[in-house]
Amino acid sequence: MMEAESRLSTVNLGGLRLPWKPALAVVISTLLLIVDFYYVDGTHILPYTTFAEKVRNESYVHLVMYFALPLALIVFAFREKPADYGLTLGDWRTGLKWTLGAWLVATPILYLIGRTPDMVAYYVRYEASPLDVALTALLDLLNWEFFFRGFLLFTLYRIAGPSAVLLQAVPFALAHLTKPPVETLSTIFGGAAFGWLAWRTRSFLYPFLVHWFITTVVIFVAMGAG
């Protein structure tokens, strides 16, 4: 891990000295989310015939936007190690303990939430096999979790300290505005919990596993109830 002085090196903007790495990360993250909303989500950027294919095609685009691009920024612009941004196993014992515990506690709650009318109406459109749903969610959420709980969390932590756990959850929640209300309302809390788990384990992999499980189970339940 590079020295703190290097991470907090600043750029002078009209007398305002900004730490350039966090500033660049915030600008790029905001632009990516806006581009995603206007030009990727719901568009025919790749051809599809079913809702499941649409989500999977978007996940291919997200692989570039939310994984490859931030990773390139870390390596080539920041000149830091990806492991410093959560791309590591980290504290795997703690991570597995919290992951398995979250799966166990969440399952009955997810069953109830997945059967609510809004969730059924949104997710029943998948019309895909369980394996297809699970693999599509795995690819898309891998990208999202690295973006929020890896790149953004650990960049913001350099300037905001523990507050970064909550700060990264704000754009994460806003990115859910097209989802059912019960899901969107929960994301500020879920996003903060995912951020805490990434901070605690120094890895985005464990919030990814929890997020993947939650999403997959909710879709399965909603499809079954539809």
TORKOL-4160 file (C-alpha; in steps of 0.2 Angstrom, whole numbers, padded with zeros to 4 digits, m for minus):
226
<pt num="1" X="0000" Y="0000" Z="0000"/>
<pt num="2" X="0007" Y="0017" Z="m0005"/>
<pt num="3" X="0011" Y="0031" Z="0008"/>
<pt num="4" X="m0004" Y="0041" Z="0014"/>
<pt num="5" X="0005" Y="0057" Z="0007"/>
<pt num="6" X="0004" Y="0050" Z="m0011"/>
<pt num="7" X="m0014" Y="0045" Z="m0009"/>
<pt num="8" X="m0019" Y="0062" Z="m0004"/>
<pt num="9" X="m0009" Y="0072" Z="m0016"/>
<pt num="10" X="m0019" Y="0087" Z="m0022"/>
<pt num="11" X="m0022" Y="0097" Z="m0037"/>
<pt num="12" X="m0025" Y="0116" Z="m0036"/>
<pt num="13" X="m0042" Y="0122" Z="m0044"/>
<pt num="14" X="m0042" Y="0141" Z="m0042"/>
<pt num="15" X="m0035" Y="0140" Z="m0024"/>
<pt num="16" X="m0045" Y="0125" Z="m0019"/>
<pt num="17" X="m0034" Y="0110" Z="m0016"/>
<pt num="18" X="m0042" Y="0094" Z="m0020"/>
<pt num="19" X="m0035" Y="0077" Z="m0017"/>
<pt num="20" X="m0035" Y="0072" Z="m0035"/>
<pt num="21" X="m0038" Y="0053" Z="m0033"/>
<pt num="22" X="m0054" Y="0054" Z="m0023"/>
<pt num="23" X="m0060" Y="0069" Z="m0034"/>
<pt num="24" X="m0057" Y="0059" Z="m0050"/>
<pt num="25" X="m0066" Y="0044" Z="m0043"/>
<pt num="26" X="m0081" Y="0054" Z="m0038"/>
<pt num="27" X="m0082" Y="0062" Z="m0055"/>
<pt num="28" X="m0080" Y="0046" Z="m0065"/>
<pt num="29" X="m0092" Y="0036" Z="m0054"/>
<pt num="30" X="m0105" Y="0050" Z="m0056"/>
<pt num="31" X="m0103" Y="0050" Z="m0075"/>
<pt num="32" X="m0104" Y="0031" Z="m0076"/>
<pt num="33" X="m0120" Y="0030" Z="m0067"/>
<pt num="34" X="m0128" Y="0044" Z="m0077"/>
<pt num="35" X="m0122" Y="0036" Z="m0094"/>
<pt num="36" X="m0129" Y="0019" Z="m0087"/>
<pt num="37" X="m0146" Y="0027" Z="m0084"/>
<pt num="38" X="m0148" Y="0036" Z="m0100"/>
<pt num="39" X="m0139" Y="0025" Z="m0113"/>
<pt num="40" X="m0137" Y="0007" Z="m0106"/>
<pt num="41" X="m0152" Y="0003" Z="m0094"/>
<pt num="42" X="m0167" Y="m0001" Z="m0105"/>
<pt num="43" X="m0159" Y="0002" Z="m0122"/>
<pt num="44" X="m0155" Y="m0010" Z="m0136"/>
<pt num="45" X="m0136" Y="m0009" Z="m0134"/>
<pt num="46" X="m0136" Y="m0027" Z="m0138"/>
<pt num="47" X="m0150" Y="m0037" Z="m0145"/>
<pt num="48" X="m0162" Y="m0047" Z="m0134"/>
<pt num="49" X="m0178" Y="m0056" Z="m0134"/>
<pt num="50" X="m0182" Y="m0058" Z="m0116"/>
<pt num="51" X="m0180" Y="m0048" Z="m0100"/>
<pt num="52" X="m0167" Y="m0060" Z="m0093"/>
<pt num="53" X="m0157" Y="m0058" Z="m0109"/>
<pt num="54" X="m0158" Y="m0039" Z="m0108"/>
<pt num="55" X="m0151" Y="m0040" Z="m0090"/>
<pt num="56" X="m0137" Y="m0051" Z="m0095"/>
<pt num="57" X="m0132" Y="m0040" Z="m0110"/>
<pt num="58" X="m0132" Y="m0025" Z="m0099"/>
<pt num="59" X="m0120" Y="m0035" Z="m0087"/>
<pt num="60" X="m0108" Y="m0037" Z="m0101"/>
<pt num="61" X="m0108" Y="m0018" Z="m0103"/>
<pt num="62" X="m0106" Y="m0016" Z="m0084"/>
<pt num="63" X="m0091" Y="m0027" Z="m0084"/>
<pt num="64" X="m0082" Y="m0014" Z="m0094"/>
<pt num="65" X="m0090" Y="0001" Z="m0085"/>
<pt num="66" X="m0090" Y="m0004" Z="m0067"/>
<pt num="67" X="m0075" Y="m0017" Z="m0066"/>
<pt num="68" X="m0063" Y="m0015" Z="m0081"/>
<pt num="69" X="m0063" Y="0004" Z="m0081"/>
<pt num="70" X="m0061" Y="0007" Z="m0062"/>
<pt num="71" X="m0047" Y="m0007" Z="m0062"/>
<pt num="72" X="m0038" Y="0002" Z="m0076"/>
<pt num="73" X="m0039" Y="0018" Z="m0066"/>
<pt num="74" X="m0032" Y="0010" Z="m0050"/>
<pt num="75" X="m0017" Y="0002" Z="m0059"/>
<pt num="76" X="m0013" Y="0015" Z="m0073"/>
<pt num="77" X="m0018" Y="0032" Z="m0066"/>
<pt num="78" X="m0017" Y="0029" Z="m0047"/>
<pt num="79" X="m0003" Y="0017" Z="m0049"/>
<pt num="80" X="m0009" Y="0007" Z="m0034"/>
<pt num="81" X="m0012" Y="m0011" Z="m0031"/>
<pt num="82" X="m0030" Y="m0018" Z="m0034"/>
<pt num="83" X="m0029" Y="m0027" Z="m0017"/>
<pt num="84" X="m0029" Y="m0010" Z="m0009"/>
<pt num="85" X="m0046" Y="m0008" Z="m0017"/>
<pt num="86" X="m0054" Y="m0024" Z="m0010"/>
<pt num="87" X="m0049" Y="m0035" Z="m0025"/>
<pt num="88" X="m0042" Y="m0048" Z="m0013"/>
<pt num="89" X="m0048" Y="m0062" Z="m0001"/>
<pt num="90" X="m0044" Y="m0051" Z="0014"/>
<pt num="91" X="m0049" Y="m0058" Z="0030"/>
<pt num="92" X="m0058" Y="m0073" Z="0023"/>
<pt num="93" X="m0062" Y="m0082" Z="0039"/>
<pt num="94" X="m0072" Y="m0067" Z="0045"/>
<pt num="95" X="m0079" Y="m0064" Z="0028"/>
<pt num="96" X="m0086" Y="m0082" Z="0026"/>
<pt num="97" X="m0093" Y="m0081" Z="0044"/>
<pt num="98" X="m0103" Y="m0065" Z="0040"/>
<pt num="99" X="m0108" Y="m0072" Z="0023"/>
<pt num="100" X="m0115" Y="m0088" Z="0029"/>
<pt num="101" X="m0123" Y="m0079" Z="0044"/>
<pt num="102" X="m0131" Y="m0066" Z="0032"/>
<pt num="103" X="m0138" Y="m0080" Z="0021"/>
<pt num="104" X="m0146" Y="m0089" Z="0035"/>
<pt num="105" X="m0154" Y="m0074" Z="0043"/>
<pt num="106" X="m0160" Y="m0066" Z="0027"/>
<pt num="107" X="m0168" Y="m0081" Z="0019"/>
<pt num="108" X="m0185" Y="m0080" Z="0028"/>
<pt num="109" X="m0185" Y="m0061" Z="0026"/>
<pt num="110" X="m0182" Y="m0063" Z="0007"/>
<pt num="111" X="m0196" Y="m0076" Z="0006"/>
<pt num="112" X="m0208" Y="m0063" Z="0012"/>
<pt num="113" X="m0202" Y="m0048" Z="0002"/>
<pt num="114" X="m0200" Y="m0058" Z="m0014"/>
<pt num="115" X="m0219" Y="m0062" Z="m0013"/>
<pt num="116" X="m0225" Y="m0044" Z="m0012"/>
<pt num="117" X="m0234" Y="m0038" Z="m0027"/>
<pt num="118" X="m0222" Y="m0025" Z="m0033"/>
<pt num="119" X="m0207" Y="m0038" Z="m0032"/>
<pt num="120" X="m0217" Y="m0051" Z="m0041"/>
<pt num="121" X="m0222" Y="m0039" Z="m0055"/>
<pt num="122" X="m0204" Y="m0033" Z="m0058"/>
<pt num="123" X="m0195" Y="m0050" Z="m0057"/>
<pt num="124" X="m0208" Y="m0062" Z="m0064"/>
<pt num="125" X="m0202" Y="m0055" Z="m0081"/>
<pt num="126" X="m0186" Y="m0065" Z="m0080"/>
<pt num="127" X="m0194" Y="m0080" Z="m0087"/>
<pt num="128" X="m0177" Y="m0089" Z="m0087"/>
<pt num="129" X="m0170" Y="m0105" Z="m0079"/>
<pt num="130" X="m0164" Y="m0104" Z="m0061"/>
<pt num="131" X="m0146" Y="m0107" Z="m0067"/>
<pt num="132" X="m0148" Y="m0093" Z="m0080"/>
<pt num="133" X="m0154" Y="m0081" Z="m0066"/>
<pt num="134" X="m0140" Y="m0086" Z="m0054"/>
<pt num="135" X="m0126" Y="m0084" Z="m0067"/>
<pt num="136" X="m0133" Y="m0067" Z="m0074"/>
<pt num="137" X="m0135" Y="m0060" Z="m0056"/>
<pt num="138" X="m0117" Y="m0066" Z="m0052"/>
<pt num="139" X="m0109" Y="m0057" Z="m0067"/>
<pt num="140" X="m0119" Y="m0041" Z="m0064"/>
<pt num="141" X="m0117" Y="m0040" Z="m0046"/>
<pt num="142" X="m0098" Y="m0044" Z="m0047"/>
<pt num="143" X="m0096" Y="m0028" Z="m0057"/>
<pt num="144" X="m0107" Y="m0018" Z="m0045"/>
<pt num="145" X="m0099" Y="m0023" Z="m0029"/>
<pt num="146" X="m0082" Y="m0020" Z="m0035"/>
<pt num="147" X="m0087" Y="m0003" Z="m0041"/>
<pt num="148" X="m0096" Y="0002" Z="m0025"/>
<pt num="149" X="m0088" Y="m0008" Z="m0011"/>
<pt num="150" X="m0071" Y="m0009" Z="m0019"/>
<pt num="151" X="m0066" Y="0006" Z="m0030"/>
<pt num="152" X="m0078" Y="0019" Z="m0022"/>
<pt num="153" X="m0077" Y="0014" Z="m0004"/>
<pt num="154" X="m0058" Y="0012" Z="m0003"/>
<pt num="155" X="m0055" Y="0028" Z="m0013"/>
<pt num="156" X="m0067" Y="0038" Z="m0002"/>
<pt num="157" X="m0060" Y="0031" Z="0014"/>
<pt num="158" X="m0044" Y="0040" Z="0011"/>
<pt num="159" X="m0052" Y="0057" Z="0014"/>
<pt num="160" X="m0068" Y="0053" Z="0023"/>
<pt num="161" X="m0063" Y="0039" Z="0035"/>
<pt num="162" X="m0077" Y="0028" Z="0042"/>
<pt num="163" X="m0090" Y="0040" Z="0034"/>
<pt num="164" X="m0085" Y="0032" Z="0017"/>
<pt num="165" X="m0095" Y="0017" Z="0022"/>
<pt num="166" X="m0111" Y="0027" Z="0022"/>
<pt num="167" X="m0106" Y="0039" Z="0008"/>
<pt num="168" X="m0104" Y="0025" Z="m0005"/>
<pt num="169" X="m0121" Y="0019" Z="m0001"/>
<pt num="170" X="m0129" Y="0035" Z="m0007"/>
<pt num="171" X="m0126" Y="0033" Z="m0026"/>
<pt num="172" X="m0129" Y="0014" Z="m0023"/>
<pt num="173" X="m0146" Y="0018" Z="m0017"/>
<pt num="174" X="m0150" Y="0031" Z="m0030"/>
<pt num="175" X="m0145" Y="0018" Z="m0044"/>
<pt num="176" X="m0160" Y="0008" Z="m0038"/>
<pt num="177" X="m0173" Y="0021" Z="m0042"/>
<pt num="178" X="m0181" Y="0011" Z="m0056"/>
<pt num="179" X="m0183" Y="m0004" Z="m0045"/>
<pt num="180" X="m0198" Y="m0008" Z="m0033"/>
<pt num="181" X="m0200" Y="0004" Z="m0019"/>
<pt num="182" X="m0197" Y="m0009" Z="m0005"/>
<pt num="183" X="m0181" Y="m0014" Z="m0013"/>
<pt num="184" X="m0175" Y="0004" Z="m0016"/>
<pt num="185" X="m0180" Y="0010" Z="0001"/>
<pt num="186" X="m0169" Y="m0004" Z="0009"/>
<pt num="187" X="m0153" Y="0000" Z="m0001"/>
<pt num="188" X="m0146" Y="0014" Z="0009"/>
<pt num="189" X="m0146" Y="0002" Z="0024"/>
<pt num="190" X="m0141" Y="m0013" Z="0014"/>
<pt num="191" X="m0127" Y="m0003" Z="0005"/>
<pt num="192" X="m0120" Y="0003" Z="0021"/>
<pt num="193" X="m0120" Y="m0014" Z="0028"/>
<pt num="194" X="m0111" Y="m0021" Z="0012"/>
<pt num="195" X="m0099" Y="m0006" Z="0014"/>
<pt num="196" X="m0095" Y="m0011" Z="0032"/>
<pt num="197" X="m0092" Y="m0029" Z="0028"/>
<pt num="198" X="m0080" Y="m0024" Z="0014"/>
<pt num="199" X="m0071" Y="m0012" Z="0026"/>
<pt num="200" X="m0071" Y="m0026" Z="0040"/>
<pt num="201" X="m0064" Y="m0039" Z="0028"/>
<pt num="202" X="m0054" Y="m0028" Z="0017"/>
<pt num="203" X="m0062" Y="m0036" Z="0002"/>
<pt num="204" X="m0078" Y="m0033" Z="m0009"/>
<pt num="205" X="m0080" Y="m0052" Z="m0012"/>
<pt num="206" X="m0090" Y="m0055" Z="0004"/>
<pt num="207" X="m0103" Y="m0041" Z="0001"/>
<pt num="208" X="m0104" Y="m0048" Z="m0017"/>
<pt num="209" X="m0108" Y="m0065" Z="m0011"/>
<pt num="210" X="m0122" Y="m0058" Z="0001"/>
<pt num="211" X="m0129" Y="m0047" Z="m0012"/>
<pt num="212" X="m0129" Y="m0061" Z="m0025"/>
<pt num="213" X="m0138" Y="m0072" Z="m0013"/>
<pt num="214" X="m0151" Y="m0059" Z="m0009"/>
<pt num="215" X="m0154" Y="m0055" Z="m0027"/>
<pt num="216" X="m0155" Y="m0073" Z="m0033"/>
<pt num="217" X="m0167" Y="m0079" Z="m0019"/>
<pt num="218" X="m0179" Y="m0064" Z="m0021"/>
<pt num="219" X="m0180" Y="m0067" Z="m0040"/>
<pt num="220" X="m0183" Y="m0086" Z="m0037"/>
<pt num="221" X="m0197" Y="m0082" Z="m0025"/>
<pt num="222" X="m0205" Y="m0069" Z="m0036"/>
<pt num="223" X="m0204" Y="m0080" Z="m0051"/>
<pt num="224" X="m0212" Y="m0094" Z="m0041"/>
<pt num="225" X="m0226" Y="m0083" Z="m0035"/>
<pt num="226" X="m0230" Y="m0075" Z="m0052"/>
